[in-house]
Amino acid sequence: MGGKLLFDAPGDDYRCGTASRYEIVTSSSPITPSNFADAKPLANPPKPQPAGTQQSYTLPTHQRYVAIRAIDDVGNVGWDAQLDTE
């Protein structure tokens, strides 16, 4: 199962600046903030762009659910966004 994930870059401090990195994971069960770390990481997330920039990520083979979250330069974790790919 492949596909493409399209999203707007969230920024660093709310909708300003640029995040340091993204984490993208997959699971056969819904992904929540409390179980995000248990999901399988997907390789090669895109490099974050300035807030509001449309970005894309070509999904490799993945399970039903995919989630992405941004991390800033001091390690603060943003809210995750989850997709049900079925």
Secondary structure, DSSP 8 states (H G I E B T S, - for coil): ---EEEEE---SBTTBS--SEEEEEEESS---TTTGGGSEE-S------STT-EEEEE--S--SEEEEEEE-TT--B---EEEE--
